[in-house]
Amino acid sequence: MSFTSQVKDELTRVDPGCSHCDRVTLAALARIEGTLLLSGQGKYGLEIATEISSAARLVVRCLHSIYSLETEVTVRRNVLHKSLNYLIAVPDQKGLQAALEDLGILGGLGIEMGIDQRLVQKTCCRAAYLRGAFLGSGFIADPKGDFHFEITVEGERLAEDLVALMEEFGVGAHVTRRRNSYIVYMKGGTAICEFLALTGAHQCALAMENERVLKSVRSDINRQVNFEMANQEKTTAAAMDQIASIRKIVESGRLSQLPPGLQEFIRLRCTYPEATLKELGEKAKPPLSKSAVYHRVRRLEEIARNL
């Protein structure tokens, strides 16, 4: 099961915050994933498709319990994705038009383009609408890879209304257009976790947060390793330059003419070719500071350049 399917399955099991939340969740799901059929003046039909069996059960239960509507469920197999698809059809019947108006799908001027504000008066209902929107066309990439979240809708106004609804909870999202659709998307792991938590997918939010922490730890370790490797490369390159200067002085026969401090450094560097200047200073007798050792290195390099 994909991570998106896990999230949707958990969202269908969230207990409603009030007596209106199930209606609001159904309204968002039907508004985004439903197809409105018009067979004549005042004659409507509604079809809602989903690949999540628990979402199909939620839709049927709400249509029956809230609006007492008859439904027909068809189970189809998706050959491409090797999964089942559930089509819930609501044929034209008494009470359907009133239900469509109550769900914010039909308005006074026809099809409602944005979110009917009557549905989202309460905080729990706003979360329920976002829950239904994700159940309709939401997608979250596997958190083991890149963090990516999106909800696909057909109208720009609906997309902007969803973004505004998220912003009321402090969740930042953006809208982009893709062919004939509008995408509400988020990239950051923190924002996606906040969305999952506010809509009730707490287990999936926890799983995603764990992955986010693991990625952060891995990133910190990689940065530290890269930093240490870079430092080691610099230390090795500097030691090679120092040994080259020492070799030049030795070959010139001037080693015995050097001051005792420089001779001691040459002995330490040849004995510990991979040590840092700080480590060489600690091995000197008496111990030397890093700056004192670096001063001797500069004197040696100057002597070698003058040969």
N, C-alpha and C positions, 0 to 999 in steps of 0.2 A: 504494500500500500504506500502510495506517495505521501510526502509530508502534507501536501494540500488536502488529500483525502482524509488524513488523520485529523487535521484541523477542522474540516467540515463535519466529520463524524462527531467530534467532541462538541462543536457548536450546536448540533441538533439536540444535544442532551442537557443544555443549560436550562435551569429552572427559570421561568419568567419572573421578572421583578414585580410586575403588577398584572392585573387582569387584561390589560391591553397589549402586553409585550408580544404574545404569540401572534396577534393580529398584525402588529407592526412588522414583525419578522417575515410573515407571509407577504405583506404588502411589498417589502423591499425585494424579496426573492421573486415574486411574480412580476414586479415592475421591471426587473433587470433581466431575468431569464425567461419570462413568459412571452408568449405570442398571442396577440389579440386578434381574433377572427371576426370578421364582419360578414354576415350572410344576408343582410337586408336591413331595412329601416328598423332600428331598435333591436336588432337580433345580433347577439354577440356569442362568441365562443372563446375559450381560453385554453391554451396548452402550455404546460410547464415541463421542461425536460431536465433531468439531473442524472449523474452517474453514481450518486451517493444514495444507497438504499434507505438509510435513516432519514435523509432529507426528503425523499419521496414519501416516507411514512408521515413525516411532520406536515408536509403540504396537504396530504389527504386528510389527516386528522383535523387540521385547522379548517379546511373547507367544509368538512362534515359538521364539526362541533360548533363553529362560529356562525356559519352561514347556511347550514343544512342543505348544501348543494350536492347533487349527484356527480360522481366522477367515474371515469374509465381509465384504468391503468394498463399500459402496454409495456411489456419488457422486451427490449431489443438487444441484440449482441453487437457490439462495436468490433468489427473484424480487424480494423487497423490497430486499435489499442487493446484488443482482446479483453474487453470489459463489458459489463451490462449497462444499458441505458434505460432509464425509466421515464416514460412519457405519461404525464397525468393530463387527461383531457376533460374539460368541463364543458359539456354541450349547452346550447341555448336552452334556458329554462327560467321559470319564475324565480326572481330574486337575484339572478346573476348580474343584471345591470346595476342594481342597488349595491351589490357586493363590490363590483368594480369601482363604483364611486366611493364607497367606504374605504377601499384599499388605496385610494389616491391614484388609480390608473386612469379613470375617466374624470374629467372636470367639467365645468360649465361650458367651456369652449371646445370640448373634445378630449383628446388624449392629453393628460397632464405631462408636461415636459420636465418638471423638476420634482422635488420632494414636497408632498403636501404637508404643510407645517402643522396641520391638525394632528398628524401622526406622531410628531416628535416634540410634544410639549414637555414631557417629563424626562429626567436624566436616564432612567432605566429604558425608556422607549427609544431614546436616541441611540443608546448602545444596542438595543434590539434591532433597530433599522440597519445599523452597520453590520450586525451579525447576519441579517438576511441578505444584505448586499454581497457579502463575501460568499455566503452559501450559493448565491446565484451565479457569479462569474469570477470569484476570487481565485488567486493563484499565489502560492509562496514557494520559492525555490527551496530545495533541500538545504538546510542551514549548514551542512558540512561543506558546501560550496560557497558561492557568493550569496550575500543577503539580497533578496529581491522580492518585492510584493507588488501585486497589481490587481485591480478590479476593472473589468472591461464593461463599458456602457455605450449606448448608441448616441446619446445626446450630450452636448457640451454643458448645458445647464445642469443636468443631473450629475455629471462629473464634478462640476464646481460646487454643487450643493453637498455632495459627499465629502469633498475636501473641507468645506466650511464646518460640516458636522464633526469631522475628526479634529479640527482645530479647537473646537469647544472643549475637547478632552486633552488638549495640549499635544496632539499627535500631528506632526507636520507631513503633508503629502503634496504631490504635484500632479498636474494634468498634462498629458501630451496626446497628440493625435496620431493614430496608426491606421492608415487606409481610411475606412469609413467609420471607425470607432474612436472613442476617447478612452484613454487609459489613466486611471488614478493609480499612481505608483509611489513606492518608497524604496530607498536603497539601504538605509541604516538599520543595523540589527536592533538598536535600542528602540527606535520608533515602531518597528514591526512587533517587538515583544510587548510594547505598551498597547498596541492595537489588539493583540491576542488576549492580553489580560483584561482589557476593558470590555471586550465582547464575550468573555467567559471561557476562553480556551486556555485555562491555567496550566494544564499539564503540558500542552504544546509550547506555551510560553516558557515554562521551566526548562523543557528540553532545548529550546532555541537559546535560552540564556546560558545553559551549560556549554553549548557549542561556541557561543560568543566568547565566553571566558577562556575556553581552550584555545581558540584562535588568538586571543590577546596574549596568552601565556606563550604560545608558540612564536608569535611575532616578537615578543620581548626577548625570548631565548635566541632567536635568529639574529636580532639586532646585536645582542651581546656577543654572540659567537663571531659575527662579522667584524665587530669592533675589535675583539681580541685578535682575530686573524690579521686585521689591518695593522694593529700595533706590533704583532709578531713579525710581520713582513718588514715594517719600518725598522724594527730592532735588528733583524737579520741583515738588512741592507746596510745599516749603519755599521754593524760589526764587521761586515765584509770590507767596507771602506777603511775602517780602522786597521784591520789586518793587512790590507794592501799598503797602507802607510808604514806599518811596522816592518813589513817585508822589505820595503824600499830602504828604510833606515838600516836594517840589519845587513842588507847586501852592500851598503855603502861603507860598512865597517865603523860606523859612528855610535853603535849601541853603548859601548863602554863610556862614551863621552857625555851621555845624557845624565841629567840630575837623577838622584835616587827615586824621587817621586814618579818620574816618567818611566824609569826602569821597572818600578813596581807595577805600574799600570800595564806595561807590555806583558809582564809575567802573568798578571791576572787575566788579561784579555786572551792570551794564548792558551791559558789553562781552562778558561770558561768562555769559549767563543760565542755561545748563544745567550749569555747572560745580559741583562739590561745594565745601564749605567748605575742605577740605584743598587742593583744586586752586587755589582763590582765594588761600589763604595762600601757596602756592608762587609765585604770580605777583606778590605784593606786593613792594615795595622799601622796606626789606629784607624777606625772607620772614618770614611769621608762622606760628605754630603754629595748629592747628585750634581749640584752645581760645581763643586770642587773637582769631581771626576770629569765633568764636561770641559772644564777649563784645561785639564791635562790633555784631553782629546784634541782640543783646538791647537794646543802647542805642538803636539805630535804631527798633526796634519800640516801645520805651517812649516815645520822642519822638513817634512817629506816633500812639500811643494818646492822648497828652496834648493833641494838637492839636484 
